[in-house]
């Protein structure tokens, strides 16, 4: 069992890149396909607290339920926003990664490098061709 967990959507390029960066550090994480197995209310609340962000900051905006529910309006409580995320897990922004060094919403994917316990084992290039890590495992400055 891994000490790294990723809340993952395999249809998301950012999520796939984040998972690949974790694997490039030599670790196979615990993968939670959060659309199939959404976190509970308590788990979601814990993740938000650990990331130090607001409930609204975790909302994914470019999906149909966001528009349909009128979530751009600032009239919903945190409890209501959590209800919407639990009812429509696609509203949970991702990927969320939990390690012994912290919990982060990894957007962009290279944010995961801040919390990985192990160094990168070699070069890494994102799916779009952007090189993030050099052949020595060092982060390339943006």
trRosetta pair geometry for C-beta under 8 A, 3 or more apart (Angstrom, degrees):
i j d omega theta_ij theta_ji phi_ij phi_ji
1 30 6.7 14 -163 -68 79 114
2 5 7.2 154 93 -66 107 56
2 27 5.9 104 -141 176 117 101
2 28 5.9 -137 -69 91 129 59
2 29 4.8 -159 116 -132 162 35
2 30 5.0 -160 54 -26 106 75
3 27 7.9 -73 49 -153 75 138
3 99 6.7 69 124 -149 86 65
3 100 5.6 2 152 -37 127 104
3 117 7.3 11 90 4 124 146
4 22 5.9 178 134 -154 151 126
4 27 5.5 78 19 136 136 141
4 29 4.0 -75 100 -112 99 102
4 30 6.9 173 90 21 50 75
4 97 6.7 -9 -172 -171 96 98
4 98 7.0 162 -155 84 47 57
4 99 4.9 -5 -108 -97 86 87
4 116 7.5 10 -103 -123 142 72
4 117 7.7 -142 -63 12 110 103
5 29 6.1 158 -102 178 20 106
5 30 4.5 -26 -106 70 78 105
5 31 7.9 176 -155 -80 60 21
5 32 6.3 26 -177 -8 103 111
5 97 7.1 164 85 -153 51 50
5 98 4.5 1 55 52 99 105
5 99 8.0 -170 26 -67 61 49
6 15 7.6 132 164 -161 120 87
6 18 6.5 158 -140 119 133 113
6 19 5.8 168 108 -92 170 83
6 22 6.4 -124 -49 -20 134 161
6 29 5.0 73 -5 115 101 149
6 30 7.4 167 22 82 63 55
6 31 5.7 -16 65 -114 96 64
6 32 7.0 -173 89 29 46 75
6 95 5.4 -3 -170 179 98 127
6 96 7.3 155 -156 81 49 49
6 97 5.1 -13 -103 -102 77 80
6 98 7.9 -161 -72 22 35 68
7 32 5.1 -30 -107 75 60 108
7 34 4.4 37 -171 -48 97 131
7 39 7.1 -42 -110 -38 136 115
7 47 7.7 17 -20 -131 146 157
7 92 7.4 -66 145 132 140 131
7 94 5.6 -120 108 -124 94 112
7 95 5.9 166 75 -159 65 67
7 96 4.2 17 35 49 119 96
7 97 7.7 -137 20 -66 71 39
8 12 8.0 -158 -173 48 59 111
8 15 5.1 131 -149 180 68 120
8 18 7.9 -157 -108 78 91 113
8 19 6.0 49 -119 -67 133 124
8 31 5.1 -31 21 -159 141 93
8 32 6.5 137 19 66 81 49
8 33 6.0 -49 78 -95 86 52
8 34 6.9 142 44 -3 37 89
8 94 6.9 150 -116 173 20 136
8 95 5.5 11 -99 -120 57 117
9 12 4.3 63 85 0 106 115
9 15 4.9 148 52 0 69 169
9 33 7.2 96 -101 -150 44 70
9 34 6.8 -60 -61 46 83 93
9 35 6.0 72 -110 -20 97 117
9 94 5.4 118 -1 78 107 149
9 95 7.2 -150 17 -81 76 82
10 15 6.9 -111 -83 104 23 125
10 16 6.6 71 -149 -78 53 95
10 33 7.1 -28 -12 -116 98 107
11 15 8.0 39 60 49 43 131
12 15 3.8 71 81 11 110 112
12 16 6.6 179 91 -11 56 82
12 94 6.4 134 48 88 167 108
12 95 7.2 173 90 -47 135 88
13 16 5.6 -54 -144 37 33 111
13 17 6.2 33 157 -18 67 105
13 126 8.0 71 164 177 104 102
13 127 5.3 -116 -154 51 106 144
13 128 7.4 66 170 -40 143 96
14 17 5.8 -54 -147 37 29 110
14 18 6.3 32 153 -21 63 106
14 94 7.6 149 92 108 110 69
14 95 6.6 -163 119 -1 89 92
14 106 7.2 169 160 109 101 85
14 107 5.9 17 -178 -108 152 79
14 108 6.6 -126 -133 -149 110 53
14 109 5.1 -165 -161 -59 68 95
15 18 5.7 -53 -147 35 31 113
15 19 6.4 32 154 -18 64 105
15 94 5.5 17 -85 127 117 109
15 95 4.2 124 -118 -52 79 112
15 109 7.8 -151 -63 -100 13 106
16 19 5.8 -54 -149 37 31 112
16 20 6.3 31 153 -19 64 107
16 127 6.5 43 94 -40 123 136
17 20 5.6 -56 -148 38 32 113
17 21 6.4 34 153 -21 66 103
17 109 3.8 -56 102 -103 113 174
17 126 4.8 8 -125 -133 134 91
17 127 6.0 -111 -71 -5 101 95
18 21 5.7 -52 -150 33 32 111
18 22 6.7 34 150 -19 64 101
18 95 4.6 -150 63 50 155 141
18 97 6.4 -146 170 -50 126 128
18 106 4.5 102 -115 110 138 146
18 109 4.2 -139 -64 -143 74 91
18 112 5.0 131 -149 -34 89 143
19 22 5.7 -51 -153 32 34 113
19 23 6.4 29 151 -14 66 107
19 29 7.1 -124 -135 39 76 125
19 31 7.1 31 -122 -106 124 116
19 95 7.2 -177 -44 -99 81 170
20 23 5.6 -54 -146 41 34 111
20 24 6.2 41 150 -27 65 105
20 124 6.9 148 129 -150 104 115
21 24 5.3 -49 -145 32 33 117
21 25 7.1 34 153 -21 60 98
21 109 6.1 152 -9 153 136 105
21 110 6.9 169 -100 -106 160 51
21 112 5.2 132 94 77 134 132
21 113 6.6 -84 174 -62 136 81
21 116 7.4 -123 138 -57 97 146
21 120 7.3 -55 -160 -102 76 107
21 124 6.0 80 -104 -175 74 163
21 132 7.2 -51 -98 97 118 148
21 133 7.7 136 -129 -18 92 132
22 25 6.0 -58 -165 28 34 109
22 27 5.8 -75 167 77 83 101
22 29 5.0 -14 150 -26 149 125
22 97 7.1 -168 -74 -133 127 136
22 112 6.3 -80 -61 166 83 145
22 116 6.7 -169 -115 -107 63 118
23 26 7.8 88 179 -48 40 9
23 27 6.9 -121 -105 70 34 53
23 28 6.6 36 -110 -95 85 57
23 29 7.7 -98 -62 0 70 89
24 120 5.2 0 129 -144 107 86
24 121 5.8 -153 172 35 61 88
24 122 6.7 -117 -163 53 97 73
24 124 4.9 -5 -120 -79 170 126
24 133 6.9 150 141 47 148 155
25 116 4.9 -153 -76 178 166 138
25 117 7.8 121 157 63 141 58
25 118 4.2 131 169 87 105 100
25 119 6.5 170 -135 94 89 20
25 120 5.7 -64 -86 -94 71 43
25 121 6.4 149 -129 -19 21 89
26 118 5.5 -85 49 132 105 154
26 121 5.2 105 -49 -50 96 133
27 116 7.7 -172 23 -154 136 101
27 117 7.9 82 -50 53 151 96
27 118 6.0 150 -31 30 112 134
29 97 7.7 -66 -137 -139 161 97
32 37 5.8 -106 -167 83 88 114
32 39 7.6 59 145 -65 150 84
33 36 4.4 23 106 30 111 112
33 37 6.0 85 70 23 71 92
34 37 6.6 -76 -118 75 30 62
34 38 5.5 61 -179 -110 73 53
34 39 6.5 -22 -136 -19 106 82
34 89 5.8 -167 140 178 86 127
34 92 6.2 -90 138 82 141 140
34 94 6.5 -178 38 -85 139 141
34 96 7.9 66 -51 30 153 108
35 38 7.2 22 -123 -67 16 84
35 89 5.2 168 -117 99 50 127
35 90 6.5 40 -113 -74 106 71
38 86 6.5 141 134 -140 144 57
38 89 4.1 -134 -92 -93 123 131
38 92 7.3 148 -139 -3 101 146
39 43 3.6 -129 -174 97 108 123
39 44 4.6 144 98 -58 122 77
39 47 6.6 -11 177 -9 176 136
39 92 7.7 131 26 -119 106 165
40 43 4.6 96 48 8 75 102
40 44 6.9 -141 91 -5 38 87
41 44 5.8 -56 -146 38 28 111
41 45 6.2 28 155 -19 64 108
41 82 6.0 75 -139 160 91 126
41 86 6.0 -20 -77 -77 82 144
42 45 5.7 -55 -146 38 29 111
42 46 6.2 31 154 -20 64 107
43 46 5.6 -56 -148 37 30 113
43 47 6.3 32 154 -20 65 105
44 47 5.7 -52 -147 35 31 111
44 48 6.4 31 154 -19 64 105
44 82 6.2 145 105 -143 136 101
44 85 6.5 148 -157 107 154 134
44 86 7.1 -122 -7 -72 158 92
44 92 7.3 -107 -126 -110 116 129
45 48 5.8 -54 -148 36 30 111
45 49 6.4 30 154 -17 63 108
45 82 7.0 8 -69 -119 88 144
46 49 5.8 -57 -149 39 30 111
46 50 6.2 28 155 -19 66 109
47 50 5.7 -57 -145 38 29 110
47 51 6.3 23 157 -15 65 108
47 96 5.7 25 -171 177 133 153
47 98 7.3 -92 -118 -69 92 117
47 103 6.1 -149 -149 172 66 146
48 51 6.0 -60 -148 39 28 106
48 53 6.1 -99 -159 70 73 80
48 54 7.5 -10 -174 161 116 14
48 55 5.9 5 -145 -88 157 60
48 58 5.8 -85 -103 -31 101 145
49 52 7.4 30 177 -71 34 41
50 98 7.2 27 119 -115 155 100
50 102 7.4 159 165 -168 96 60
50 103 3.8 48 125 36 119 142
51 58 7.7 114 64 -79 152 109
51 96 7.3 -83 -65 -138 134 106
51 103 5.1 -89 -67 109 70 99
51 104 6.2 120 -124 -115 94 30
51 105 5.8 51 -146 -20 147 88
53 57 4.0 -112 173 81 114 140
53 58 6.2 128 104 -49 127 86
53 105 6.7 -10 -5 -4 157 129
54 57 4.6 106 55 -3 77 102
54 58 7.6 -145 95 -4 50 82
54 78 7.5 -116 -176 -104 84 112
55 58 6.1 -62 -164 31 37 109
55 59 7.5 51 142 -37 64 94
55 78 4.2 133 10 -143 150 89
55 81 4.7 126 136 89 123 135
55 82 6.0 -73 -146 -55 135 84
55 85 8.0 -134 -172 -13 97 140
56 59 5.6 -36 -162 4 45 119
56 78 7.7 -92 -33 -103 79 75
56 81 6.2 -93 -78 -128 63 166
57 105 7.8 -160 135 7 99 159
58 85 7.2 15 110 -102 113 152
58 92 6.3 -18 156 -145 105 65
58 93 5.3 -150 -171 29 52 101
58 105 6.8 -159 -112 -83 76 141
59 66 6.7 119 167 -112 109 112
59 71 6.2 -161 -168 153 148 140
59 81 6.5 -82 -68 -165 119 117
59 85 7.2 -119 -100 -76 72 109
59 91 5.7 -30 -143 174 73 94
59 92 8.0 -61 -112 -102 34 30
59 93 6.6 45 95 -28 14 103
60 63 5.3 44 113 0 110 119
60 66 6.7 -123 98 -55 62 132
60 90 6.7 -98 65 147 139 62
60 91 5.4 -168 41 -160 89 35
60 92 6.6 13 -12 78 110 16
60 93 4.4 152 -69 -79 83 70
60 94 7.6 -23 -68 5 129 71
61 66 5.2 150 -147 -176 40 165
61 71 7.8 -146 -117 91 69 116
61 72 7.5 71 -141 -84 106 89
62 66 7.2 6 -14 36 10 148
63 66 5.3 102 64 -4 71 106
63 88 8.0 169 118 152 132 122
63 90 5.0 -175 -174 137 159 112
63 91 6.4 -140 66 -87 136 55
64 67 6.2 -66 -157 41 38 103
64 68 5.7 30 157 -18 76 117
64 90 8.0 23 43 102 81 144
65 68 5.4 -61 -134 46 35 112
65 69 5.5 21 171 -10 73 114
65 71 7.7 45 128 -14 74 130
65 84 7.1 160 150 -180 123 103
65 88 4.2 118 -109 171 176 166
65 90 6.4 128 15 73 124 109
65 91 5.6 -79 84 -63 127 108
66 69 6.6 -66 -143 43 16 98
66 71 4.8 -83 -153 44 65 125
66 72 7.2 74 162 -43 94 80
66 91 6.3 144 -67 -118 84 95
67 70 7.6 26 179 -72 32 36
67 71 7.8 -64 -53 28 18 87
67 72 7.7 17 -106 -16 52 111
69 84 5.9 114 169 -134 170 133
69 88 7.9 -151 -30 15 141 151
70 73 5.0 5 155 5 97 118
71 76 6.7 -33 -133 7 69 149
71 81 7.3 98 -144 -118 112 88
71 84 6.6 159 -91 143 126 169
71 91 7.5 140 -52 -141 171 129
73 76 7.2 100 91 -14 85 91
76 80 4.2 -126 -167 90 96 128
76 81 5.3 117 126 -56 125 83
76 84 7.6 -8 -169 -13 156 134
77 80 4.7 100 52 6 75 100
77 81 7.1 -137 97 -3 42 86
78 81 5.6 -54 -148 37 34 112
78 82 6.3 37 153 -20 66 103
79 82 5.7 -52 -150 35 31 113
79 83 6.5 38 149 -23 62 102
80 83 5.4 -48 -152 30 35 117
80 84 6.6 36 151 -19 65 101
81 84 5.7 -51 -152 34 35 112
81 85 6.5 33 150 -17 65 104
82 85 5.6 -55 -148 38 34 111
82 86 6.2 31 155 -18 67 106
83 86 5.9 -59 -148 38 28 108
83 87 6.2 22 156 -14 65 111
84 87 5.8 -60 -144 42 29 108
84 88 6.0 -25 171 34 68 104
84 91 5.8 -25 130 64 95 173
85 88 6.8 -76 -128 68 22 68
85 89 6.8 54 173 -113 64 40
85 91 4.7 -124 -106 87 65 113
85 92 5.1 87 -161 -65 110 85
86 89 7.3 14 -141 -74 23 72
88 91 4.8 71 99 -13 100 110
89 92 5.5 -34 -169 11 62 114
92 96 7.8 -55 160 -19 110 124
93 96 7.9 102 97 -52 69 92
93 105 5.9 33 106 -153 113 130
93 107 6.8 -58 165 -20 119 144
94 105 7.5 -121 -123 -146 22 83
95 105 7.7 155 86 -156 38 52
95 106 5.0 -18 73 50 89 110
95 107 7.9 147 34 -52 59 78
95 109 7.6 44 33 -115 116 78
95 112 8.0 0 87 -68 118 121
96 103 6.8 10 -180 -177 96 95
96 104 7.3 180 -149 92 57 37
96 105 5.7 -33 -97 -98 74 60
96 106 7.3 164 -107 3 20 85
97 103 7.0 -178 91 -147 48 53
97 104 5.7 -7 56 58 91 82
97 106 5.3 40 0 -32 115 127
97 112 5.3 52 27 -117 164 100
97 115 6.5 157 105 77 113 132
98 103 4.7 -6 -106 -105 74 93
99 102 6.4 10 60 50 86 49
99 103 7.6 173 25 -78 57 48
99 115 4.7 150 42 146 125 101
99 116 6.3 -162 -88 -105 170 34
99 117 5.9 -164 174 -26 126 92
100 117 5.6 33 49 -68 110 129
101 114 7.7 -162 124 130 124 62
101 115 4.3 177 90 -156 104 66
101 116 7.2 -33 39 40 138 10
101 117 5.7 171 -23 -73 117 73
102 114 7.2 -39 61 118 138 97
102 115 4.3 -112 59 -116 96 122
103 115 7.4 133 -58 -144 13 164
104 111 5.3 -153 150 138 141 115
104 112 6.7 -171 73 -93 129 50
104 114 6.6 95 -53 67 159 117
104 115 5.5 -175 -4 -8 121 142
105 111 7.4 7 93 97 48 157
106 109 5.6 41 149 -133 107 39
106 110 7.9 161 -169 47 95 19
106 111 4.5 -168 -135 67 62 106
106 112 4.5 15 -123 -53 137 89
107 111 6.7 -1 42 4 26 139
108 111 6.2 139 69 -20 53 93
109 112 6.3 -27 173 3 59 112
109 126 6.6 142 51 -111 139 118
109 132 7.7 -75 90 -91 103 163
110 113 5.4 -12 -178 -1 71 117
110 132 5.1 -160 -91 -153 122 130
110 139 7.3 110 -170 -138 123 111
111 114 5.9 -35 -178 11 56 116
111 115 8.0 18 142 5 71 102
112 115 6.4 -78 -162 48 47 92
112 116 6.0 55 149 -44 82 103
113 116 5.9 -43 -135 13 35 115
113 120 7.4 -25 -121 -45 105 112
113 132 7.9 -164 -45 158 138 117
113 133 7.9 168 -99 -74 135 112
113 139 5.8 104 168 -86 162 126
116 119 7.7 130 110 -89 116 19
116 120 7.8 71 93 -58 154 68
118 121 8.0 5 141 -50 114 89
119 137 5.3 69 149 152 105 134
120 124 6.3 -100 -155 -13 135 123
120 133 4.6 -103 151 -156 169 155
120 137 3.9 175 87 -155 85 83
120 138 7.5 -145 55 -37 121 17
120 139 7.7 132 2 -60 139 66
121 137 5.9 29 -75 -97 2 123
122 133 7.4 102 111 117 34 119
122 135 6.2 -15 -163 -153 75 51
122 137 5.9 -28 -61 -71 18 82
123 131 7.1 -39 -169 -151 102 104
123 133 5.8 170 -148 99 36 81
123 134 5.9 -42 -104 172 84 24
123 135 4.5 -18 -51 -85 107 54
123 137 7.8 -98 -55 -70 36 43
124 131 7.5 131 89 -158 48 59
124 132 5.1 -39 95 62 100 100
124 133 4.0 45 30 37 97 111
125 129 6.4 -16 173 -152 115 30
125 130 6.8 163 -161 82 70 36
125 131 4.9 -37 -103 -98 86 63
125 132 6.9 160 -109 10 29 79
126 129 7.0 -31 75 37 76 21
126 130 4.5 5 38 57 117 90
126 131 7.8 -143 10 -75 76 17
126 132 5.9 80 -35 -28 94 117
131 134 7.3 57 159 -85 120 56
131 140 5.7 42 116 19 92 159
132 139 6.9 -38 162 -140 71 69
132 140 6.1 -166 -174 36 20 100
133 137 6.0 -10 176 -148 119 34
133 138 6.6 153 -157 73 73 28
133 139 6.0 -42 -101 -96 72 43
133 140 6.6 -156 -90 -8 17 88
134 137 7.3 -48 72 19 66 17
134 138 5.1 -9 40 58 107 85
134 140 5.7 114 -44 -64 89 99
